Amino acid sequence: MVYAYVQDVPIHEELYRRIVDELGPDPLAGSLLHLCVRTAEGLRYIDVWESEEHCARAFDERVHPAVDRAFGGRRPPVEPVVTHLEVIDARGALMPGTGS
């Protein structure tokens, strides 16, 4: 089942770019869409995954270690709030099995 969320993070673009660099060029398994947009307070991530399990695995194995390195080992102790999205329908070129 598709898993999606929005997360507001109080960081600037330079730190975001460091995190992306730390993630490396290989795609995150199960990630269908990652959109990062600027807000008045920082950045907002809009993410869509093949499943919640894919998302959790990617965070455990790749995202959190990359964030730790980007923060110089001093990542904030609390994760920004994640707002889960109730996906009713998902279509498009990135969606598996849609034929698009």
PyMOL commands that set and color helices and strands:
alter all, ss='L'
color gray80, all
select helices_A, chain A and resi 13-23+52-70
alter helices_A, ss='H'
color red, helices_A
select strands_A, chain A and resi 3-9+31-38+43-49+82-85
alter strands_A, ss='S'
color yellow, strands_A
deselect
rebuild
show_as cartoon
